């Protein structure tokens, strides 16, 4: 399947940042951090979109929550999560497309990556919606949970076919199935490892920051009659009512910034897995050599 790379300058070299050979889990993990380190400025500029817009969304959303009635919170939560989800999908898509190009040694700017995700955003978002609804639908019943896990892995690589190969929404799910077929257990293990590493990094840093803010003298105190759940919420998800607007904005600024810096890790790892499967199943390395 040929990719449409109109956004890549014609004078790009095809020397890859990572050798076009089958990648083991160790190779994927090493390549993930190596690509991030070597192209930090590129990924940082794309993640900056998430940081700036995400911070504004968070502050506006919290202001609505603080001034809303408890009965309005369920509906309000939906309208808060929806723009955050759209933003996350947009930035992750840009990071994935940038990862694919730097893996192949192609010159790409943050503007190129963002324009590509903007151009392909609707089919990319459509794939996510179909993927999510199908998986959630299977998770509703106990008997459907094994099927949900199976299809979560089988369809989990739908994103890059949409962005890099420019396949339609439904075709991207079939394309992911083609790549994963016959290697489900290996792909599942790698996806699980990438997920664990991403959340470990994010959780350790975010938890440390939560405790630092909790220990700031005079910031706030947990009410003596608070339950364990209320105490944990006070420490890890405080509101401006708990710590004041100034501390909340500083905390939000740092927390969203950390999330933005962590986003490329998962995107790069998934991209390397995608190319590993193409190299193993489609001899993509030979195809690239033939086009040079």
PLY file of the C-alpha trace (Angstrom):
ply
format ascii 1.0
element vertex 292
property float x
property float y
property float z
element edge 291
property int vertex1
property int vertex2
end_header
0.00 0.00 0.00
1.46 3.30 -1.04
1.46 6.27 1.28
0.58 9.78 0.26
3.26 12.01 1.76
2.46 15.33 0.13
3.54 17.21 3.22
7.09 15.85 3.10
9.53 17.99 1.10
10.76 16.38 -2.10
14.42 16.75 -1.17
14.05 14.62 1.96
16.67 11.98 2.47
15.58 8.43 3.10
18.23 7.67 5.69
16.36 6.37 8.66
16.86 7.42 12.25
16.26 3.79 13.24
17.35 0.87 11.00
14.53 -0.60 8.92
14.76 -4.06 10.42
12.34 -6.10 12.53
12.24 -4.62 16.03
12.16 -6.52 19.28
10.49 -5.08 22.38
13.89 -3.84 23.54
14.48 -2.17 20.17
11.07 -0.48 20.32
11.64 0.82 23.84
15.16 2.02 23.03
14.02 3.59 19.76
11.10 5.26 21.49
13.32 7.22 23.88
16.07 7.76 21.30
13.71 9.32 18.75
12.14 11.47 21.45
15.53 12.69 22.62
16.92 13.31 19.12
13.80 15.14 17.93
12.70 16.69 21.19
12.08 20.15 19.73
9.75 18.74 17.06
7.66 16.77 19.55
7.74 19.60 22.07
6.26 22.06 19.57
3.42 19.69 18.74
2.77 18.90 22.42
2.74 22.63 23.14
-0.65 22.79 21.41
-2.04 20.37 23.99
-0.41 22.27 26.84
-1.66 25.74 25.91
-5.20 24.84 24.85
-5.54 22.16 27.53
-4.64 24.65 30.26
-7.27 27.12 29.03
-9.90 24.35 28.83
-9.07 23.19 32.35
-9.32 26.65 33.91
-12.59 27.49 32.14
-14.04 24.09 33.00
-13.08 24.37 36.66
-14.69 27.80 36.85
-17.95 26.30 35.59
-17.68 23.44 38.10
-17.03 25.75 41.03
-20.05 27.90 40.21
-22.43 25.10 39.19
-24.98 23.16 41.20
-24.16 19.53 42.14
-27.10 18.33 40.06
-25.56 19.89 36.94
-22.17 18.15 37.28
-22.98 14.97 35.22
-24.03 17.02 32.17
-21.27 19.55 32.72
-18.68 16.76 32.91
-19.60 15.61 29.41
-19.13 19.07 27.93
-15.79 19.34 29.75
-14.43 15.96 28.67
-15.53 16.29 25.04
-13.26 19.23 24.03
-10.40 17.68 26.03
-10.84 14.43 24.09
-10.91 16.24 20.74
-7.73 18.10 21.68
-5.96 14.91 22.81
-6.85 13.13 19.57
-5.60 16.05 17.50
-2.23 16.26 19.26
-1.68 12.48 19.43
-2.40 12.26 15.71
0.14 14.97 14.97
2.72 13.23 17.16
2.10 9.90 15.44
2.51 11.35 11.97
5.68 13.17 13.02
7.01 9.94 14.57
6.46 8.03 11.33
8.41 10.56 9.32
11.35 10.94 11.69
11.57 7.14 11.91
12.03 7.10 8.13
14.59 9.92 8.32
12.37 12.42 6.54
12.46 16.12 7.28
9.23 17.29 8.84
8.21 20.31 10.86
5.60 20.60 13.58
3.50 22.64 11.15
3.61 19.80 8.59
2.42 17.30 11.20
-0.38 19.53 12.48
-1.58 20.30 8.94
-1.71 16.59 8.16
-3.78 15.74 11.23
-6.03 18.72 10.50
-6.55 17.42 6.95
-7.19 13.84 8.12
-8.83 14.64 11.44
-12.38 13.57 10.61
-11.52 10.03 9.43
-9.01 9.76 12.30
-11.64 10.80 14.84
-14.19 8.56 13.16
-11.90 5.58 13.60
-11.49 6.42 17.27
-15.24 6.74 17.83
-16.03 3.41 16.13
-13.13 1.72 17.94
-14.16 3.10 21.35
-17.88 2.41 21.01
-17.25 -1.15 19.84
-14.84 -1.89 22.70
-17.06 -0.26 25.34
-20.07 -2.15 23.99
-18.25 -5.45 24.45
-17.11 -4.49 27.96
-20.73 -4.03 29.13
-21.22 -7.73 29.79
-18.78 -10.13 31.45
-18.98 -12.51 28.51
-17.94 -9.71 26.17
-14.78 -8.71 28.07
-12.47 -11.27 26.37
-13.76 -10.11 22.98
-13.21 -6.49 23.97
-9.57 -7.19 24.87
-9.09 -9.14 21.64
-10.43 -6.37 19.40
-8.74 -3.68 21.44
-5.42 -5.13 20.28
-6.60 -6.20 16.83
-7.85 -2.70 15.92
-5.36 -0.78 18.06
-3.17 0.38 15.17
-5.93 2.06 13.15
-4.45 5.55 13.54
-1.35 5.42 11.35
-3.12 3.85 8.35
-5.45 6.87 8.41
-2.64 9.42 8.72
0.31 7.81 6.96
-1.37 5.59 4.36
-4.48 7.78 4.11
-6.94 4.90 4.30
-10.65 5.59 4.97
-12.05 5.13 8.46
-13.43 1.59 8.19
-10.52 0.46 6.05
-8.13 1.57 8.78
-9.64 -0.98 11.18
-9.26 -3.71 8.55
-5.71 -2.53 7.91
-4.88 -2.84 11.60
-6.38 -6.33 11.57
-4.11 -7.30 8.65
-1.02 -6.12 10.50
-1.88 -7.77 13.81
-3.13 -11.05 12.34
-0.97 -13.98 13.39
0.96 -11.97 15.99
-1.82 -11.03 18.40
-0.09 -12.19 21.57
3.17 -10.44 20.72
1.40 -7.19 19.80
-0.69 -7.41 22.97
2.44 -7.80 25.09
4.18 -4.83 23.44
1.09 -2.61 23.71
0.74 -3.53 27.36
4.41 -2.75 28.02
4.12 0.64 26.29
0.98 1.44 28.27
2.60 0.49 31.58
5.72 2.58 30.88
3.68 5.61 29.84
1.44 5.53 32.90
4.30 4.74 35.26
6.16 7.85 34.13
3.03 9.98 34.25
1.81 8.62 37.59
5.13 8.86 39.42
5.70 12.47 38.40
2.08 13.56 38.89
1.86 11.87 42.30
5.09 13.52 43.43
3.75 16.93 42.41
0.47 16.29 44.24
2.32 15.55 47.47
4.57 18.59 47.04
1.55 20.87 46.69
-0.17 19.16 49.60
2.87 19.82 51.83
3.06 23.53 50.99
2.57 25.33 54.32
-0.74 27.13 54.55
-1.99 25.81 51.20
-4.95 23.96 52.66
-5.85 21.39 55.27
-7.91 18.23 54.96
-11.07 18.53 57.05
-10.96 16.33 60.13
-14.27 14.67 59.30
-13.25 13.83 55.70
-13.51 10.22 54.55
-10.57 8.37 53.00
-11.95 8.94 49.51
-12.48 12.64 50.19
-8.94 12.91 51.58
-7.44 11.24 48.52
-9.47 13.52 46.26
-8.25 16.51 48.25
-4.61 15.49 47.70
-4.69 14.30 44.08
-7.60 16.21 42.48
-8.08 19.40 44.51
-10.38 22.16 43.33
-9.95 25.92 43.77
-12.27 25.61 46.76
-9.67 23.39 48.44
-6.39 25.17 47.64
-7.40 28.52 46.16
-7.26 29.69 42.55
-3.60 30.71 42.58
-2.27 27.34 43.72
-4.78 25.52 41.54
-3.62 27.36 38.40
0.04 26.70 39.21
-0.71 23.03 39.86
-2.78 22.73 36.68
-0.04 24.47 34.67
2.57 21.96 35.85
0.34 18.86 35.64
-0.87 19.57 32.10
2.69 20.41 31.09
3.88 17.01 32.32
1.07 15.25 30.45
2.00 17.13 27.28
5.64 16.08 27.61
4.64 12.44 28.18
2.28 12.21 25.18
5.04 11.58 22.59
6.20 8.46 24.45
3.11 6.42 23.62
2.80 7.87 20.10
6.39 7.03 19.17
6.15 3.53 20.67
2.97 2.72 18.73
4.55 4.06 15.54
7.59 1.81 15.94
5.30 -1.18 16.50
3.37 -0.27 13.34
6.54 -0.21 11.23
7.86 -3.37 12.86
4.73 -5.22 11.72
4.97 -3.77 8.21
8.61 -4.82 7.95
7.86 -8.34 9.18
4.70 -8.94 7.15
5.15 -6.77 4.05
8.94 -6.45 3.67
8.54 -2.69 4.02
12.31 -2.31 4.38
12.83 -3.79 0.91
10.06 -1.62 -0.49
11.75 1.51 0.87
15.14 0.45 -0.52
13.58 -0.12 -3.92
12.11 3.39 -3.99
15.44 5.08 -3.17
0 1
1 2
2 3
3 4
4 5
5 6
6 7
7 8
8 9
9 10
10 11
11 12
12 13
13 14
14 15
15 16
16 17
17 18
18 19
19 20
20 21
21 22
22 23
23 24
24 25
25 26
26 27
27 28
28 29
29 30
30 31
31 32
32 33
33 34
34 35
35 36
36 37
37 38
38 39
39 40
40 41
41 42
42 43
43 44
44 45
45 46
46 47
47 48
48 49
49 50
50 51
51 52
52 53
53 54
54 55
55 56
56 57
57 58
58 59
59 60
60 61
61 62
62 63
63 64
64 65
65 66
66 67
67 68
68 69
69 70
70 71
71 72
72 73
73 74
74 75
75 76
76 77
77 78
78 79
79 80
80 81
81 82
82 83
83 84
84 85
85 86
86 87
87 88
88 89
89 90
90 91
91 92
92 93
93 94
94 95
95 96
96 97
97 98
98 99
99 100
100 101
101 102
102 103
103 104
104 105
105 106
106 107
107 108
108 109
109 110
110 111
111 112
112 113
113 114
114 115
115 116
116 117
117 118
118 119
119 120
120 121
121 122
122 123
123 124
124 125
125 126
126 127
127 128
128 129
129 130
130 131
131 132
132 133
133 134
134 135
135 136
136 137
137 138
138 139
139 140
140 141
141 142
142 143
143 144
144 145
145 146
146 147
147 148
148 149
149 150
150 151
151 152
152 153
153 154
154 155
155 156
156 157
157 158
158 159
159 160
160 161
161 162
162 163
163 164
164 165
165 166
166 167
167 168
168 169
169 170
170 171
171 172
172 173
173 174
174 175
175 176
176 177
177 178
178 179
179 180
180 181
181 182
182 183
183 184
184 185
185 186
186 187
187 188
188 189
189 190
190 191
191 192
192 193
193 194
194 195
195 196
196 197
197 198
198 199
199 200
200 201
201 202
202 203
203 204
204 205
205 206
206 207
207 208
208 209
209 210
210 211
211 212
212 213
213 214
214 215
215 216
216 217
217 218
218 219
219 220
220 221
221 222
222 223
223 224
224 225
225 226
226 227
227 228
228 229
229 230
230 231
231 232
232 233
233 234
234 235
235 236
236 237
237 238
238 239
239 240
240 241
241 242
242 243
243 244
244 245
245 246
246 247
247 248
248 249
249 250
250 251
251 252
252 253
253 254
254 255
255 256
256 257
257 258
258 259
259 260
260 261
261 262
262 263
263 264
264 265
265 266
266 267
267 268
268 269
269 270
270 271
271 272
272 273
273 274
274 275
275 276
276 277
277 278
278 279
279 280
280 281
281 282
282 283
283 284
284 285
285 286
286 287
287 288
288 289
289 290
290 291
